[in-house]
Amino acid sequence: MHPTCYLTLLLWLTFDSLVAQHQLFTIDGVLSAPYSSNLTGVGDRVVWLVTERGVRNIWTATFPDAKLRQLTQQRTDDGQDLNDLTLSPDGRWVAYVRGTGKNKEGVSPNPTSSPTSAEQAVYVVSTTGTAEPIRVGVGSHPVWSPEGKRLVYGNGGQLYLATISDKIHPAPTRLFTARGSQADYSFSPDGRRILFASYRGYHSLIGIYLLDNQQINWLAAGVDRDQFPVWSPDGRQVAFERVPGSRHGELENIQGGRPFAIWVADVATGQGREIWHSPGDDGGFAQYYPTAPLRWTRQNQLLFFSEHDGWMHVYKVAPTRANTPVDLMPGAFEVEETCLSADGRYLYYASNEADTDRRHLWRVNVETAHREQLTSGKGIDTDPVVVGQTLVYRDAAWNEPTGIAWRSMTNPKTTALFPAKWPNTFPKAALTEPQAITFAAADGLVVHGQLFLPPAGLPPAGLPPAGLLPTTTAPKQRPALLFFHGGPMRQMLLGWHYRGIYYANAYAMNQYLAQQGYVVLAVNYRAGIGYGRAFRRADKQGPRGASEYQDVLAAATFLQNHPAVDPKRLGLWGGSYGGYLTALGLARNSDLFACGVDLHGVHDWSWRGNMFSPGGDWGIGEAETKEALASSPNADLSRWRSPCLFIHGDDDRNVAFAETVDLVQKLRSQHVPTDVLILPDEVHGFLLHKSWLAVYGAMDRFLQYYLPVPRSLGTTPKK
């Protein structure tokens, strides 16, 4: 064959391959892989939840043989979440919760709009996989007794007890009636008492219910808010955290802090004493974010989370007297999910130490504070669980959603447990590896992000005229999108996200957008996690000045200076707090941003502070109303010109649906192009897989119309 002909054929084959890859990469495909979550374990067994195209099922595996078994047989997406998975101590049963809590109107989510009302209920299923799940009763947060035959759970702020048997259907009984809302409960080591916190508005108390004589004893009762109680190994003492009681007019601020102290109380006398208190307003996020904010180990050490040294770490302190705690993992990094070995010697944890925009697993010797790294590389490793001599954990990568992996304590080789293989519909080979980038905001703050570039050689949409030699050269300058996560206490990573379907799907969508030819920058703006307390609690954020908008503008400048980006064609998208920043960008700088997609964003902080809840969860007081409005998109609507797609479920419990209703009416009156996608009876984190397909499909069509990727045929998509 003539060299020129051979080269022409090679180019044609390469082009055909790229076009085929491009055409096969669909939203449905990139969302089609199973996602593993809720990993927990006991003895030699682990269980976890698998969600595949919205269908939710519970799986289990035993070690060291790594034998897999599916425990539930759900075949359709009914929009009812499964959560709170917990194994009985003997490994015979899994308790879990089906459904989600009620809204202000007392209704559980019903995203299918079924005429039959939905509920939140506790179920148990045998780990043999041979029986159907058993409904225990309406409620949530099941906790097993030490012998594994009884289950306590909460409903309406009160506690219920059920005996679990494979022969007798459980008949739950209400344990007692007490003022306030009872939570944070657990059985004593001997199984004869139940420890709980009773939340009563301005204050909360720690109580012990004696099952034998049906009596409640209170521990160190005071005028403070006592929380997160834990038993000592011998059941004679209880440790808990104490924060000051509420004052008249005090408003909760999820980004703020409060002083906190570690207390220990004697069960027999009820008397308590302070072991340690934080040097400042260091309580709040570091206590409610982790799964186990306080532990009492078999080695007689108290372990607790704190940010008082600037980073979220675990500290140990002796429970015998007032003393100074020891940071078990000092350094400029964050610590998240933890697991304590059965003997209490080692704490296993996920951290971004040495890899800021990923997560890896470590363990630390509680006695010596010597720590060692257990996983590394380009993975996203979280949620460690120790079963015997096996470490099981959730594992993801830039081209693989979150699955389950394991390794032996004596062999560092990692083995994938689930899934055995990815579905053929999942376009793993076509994904693009995001790049870690940083840039500086106007005030000098360094901001991190992940840059998604279209795959090298990706052809523009459309085909070349017949008879012309194809080219694999992509357009020199493409439109670009800035993505903003929600929370704001979140951090997007260099791989599939570990914190639920919501952010996993957002990562997948950014992959899809890159395949369509967009340059995408996921911005980890100030107020997020991963970069220390000072970054998370940045001055004048949100309703107090929107200081994070500097990061939006700095990200836009970064993209405008990138050689692959058309500086005049930038768009925005994000959900929740990311929706707020999207709307803020369009309101303040329609001259800079061509369009945006706003998923259930906050649009008026002053309204939220008065109408959503007292203070709007951000502590917005009456004196701050003017500044809150000035920090909102609604303050700059006269400058809003760019088109926007608004997406919202009308049963949203995080951001009021009225936020979108109000803003769309105002923009329509100004003749600003607005599209809407409203999902009746959907909640904030869309529960139905078909809702995610509808959301991202609408977004795709909107962007193709208002911010199209250059096409070789020069056609403009129809709206």
C-alpha positions, 0 to 999 in steps of 0.5 A: 500500500502506498504510504499516503494511502496507508496514512489516510486509512490510519487517520480514517480508522482513528477518526472513526474510533473517536467518533464512535467513542464520542457517540457511545458516551451518554449520560445514561452510560456514565451513570449506569455503574453500581455505587457502593456505600454504607459499608459496615462490619462485625466479626468476619462479615461486612455489609454495604448498600449497592445502588445501580440505576436507582435500584438499591440492594444490600450485599454482604461478604465474609472473610478471609474467603471473601465470599459474596452474597446479595441479601435483598432482591429489589428490582425496581427504583421505588425512590425509597432510600436504604440507610443506617445499615448495622450488623448484629454482634453475632453477624446473623442479622442486618438492621436497616432503614427504608425511607427518609424522614418527614418534612415540616408537614409530617410527610416522608418523601414520595418521589414517585407520587404514589397514591400510597403514602411513603414511610420511614421504617426499620427492617431486618434481614438475615445474612443467610440471604434465604429469607425476605426482609422483616419490617420491624416498625416505623422509625430509624437509627436501629441499635443492636443489643450486645447479644444481638437479639434485641433492637432499639430504635427511634420514632417521633423522638421516643425509643422503641424495643423489639425482639428479633427472631426468625420464628416470631414477627417482632412486636415493638414496645415503647420503652418509656415516655420522656420530654424532649427528643431522645437520640444518641442511644446505645445498650450498656455492655451487659445489655440491661441499660440504655444510654441516651441523650434527651434534647430539650431545646435550650438544653439537653440531658444524658439519661440511663434507662434501666430495663429491669425496673423501668427507671430513668437516672440522669447524669450530671444534669445542668443547663448545658447541651450534653450530647454523644454519650458513650459507655466505658468498657465496664459500663460503670462510667459514661463520657459525653460532650458538653456545649453551653446551653442556648441563650434567648435569641441564639441562632444556629450557624452551621459554619460557626463554632462553640466551646465544648468540653469532654465530661465523664460521669459515674453511673452509680452516683450520677456525678460528673467531672470535666476532663478537658475543654476546648480553648475556643469556639472549636465545637460544631462541625468536627462533632456533627460531621464524623460518624463517631465523634467520641469513643471510649476504647478497651485500652481506657482512652477517650478518642474525640474529634476536634479542630482546635489546632486548625485541622480536623483530627482525632485526639486521645485523653485519659478519662481518669482526671483533667489532662491535656489531650494528645493529637494522634495525627498532627499535621496540616491535613484532615481526618474523616471516617474512622474505625477502631480495632476490636482491641482498641489498639489501632485507629484506622482512618481516611485522610488527605495527608500527602494527597490533598485532593484525594483520600487514602487510608492510614492507621495510628497506634493509639498508645504510641501515636505512630501512624502508617499509610495503608493505601496510596496512588490515584484511588479515593479510599474511605470508610475503613472496616476491620474484620479479623485480619482483613481491612475492607474499604470503599475504593474509587478512582478517576475512571471508576465509581466507588466499589468495595476493596480489601487487603490483608493486614500482612499483605499490602496487595489490594483486591477488588471485592465488588463489583466483579466487573463494570457494566458494558454500558459504563464508558470507563475507557473514554473517561478523562483524568482530571488535573489538580490545579491551584490559583489565587483569589484577589485577596491572595487565598490559594484555591484548589480545583480539578480541571477536566479537559476534553480527551486528546484528539476528540473530534468536534460534534458532526462529521466532515463533508464527504470525501474530505480527509478527517482531522482529529484536531480538536477546536483550538478554543472551546467553551468552558464551565465552572462547577461549584459543589454544594454544602458548602462543607464539601470538597470535590476530588480527583476521582469519583466522589465518596460522599453519596450519589449526589456528588458522585453523579456531579463528578460523572456529569463533569466527565460527560461535559468534557466528552462533549468538548467543554473544558470544565473546572470544579472549584473548591471555593473557600467555606469548603472542607479539606484545607483546614478550619481557617479555609472552612470558616473564611471571613465574610462568607455566604450571607456575611459578604459572599467572600467566596465570590472572589474564588468564582472570579479567580476561577473564571480568570484562570479559564480565560487564560487557558489556551484551550478556552474561548475567554468569551464563552464561560458558563456556570453550574452547580447544586444547592450552595453551588446553585447559589454561586451560579446565580450570584455569578449571573446576577453580578457578571452576566458580562462575563458568564454566558449562561448557567444551570442552577440546581436548587440554589439559595437566592435570598439569604435575608428571606431564608434567615426569616422564613426557612428556619430561625436564622436560616441555619447560618445564624442570620439575625435581624441586624444582618438582614441588609448584608444578607440581601446584599450577599444574595443573587436577588440584590443584583437582578438589574444586571442579570442578562444571561439565560439560566436553567433552574432545576428544583424538586418541589419537596426540597427539605434543604432549600425552599422551593419558593427560592426558585419560584420567586427568582424565576418570576422576577427574571421573567419580568425582566425578560431574562431567558429562563428555562425550568425543570420542576420535579414534583415530589422530589427532594433535594438529593433526587431519589429517583434515577430517572430524575437524575437522567431528566436533570442532566438531560435538560442541562445538556440540551440547555448548554448545547443551545446557549453555549454550544461546542464548535461543530464542524458542520456549523449547525446550531442545535435546536432548543 
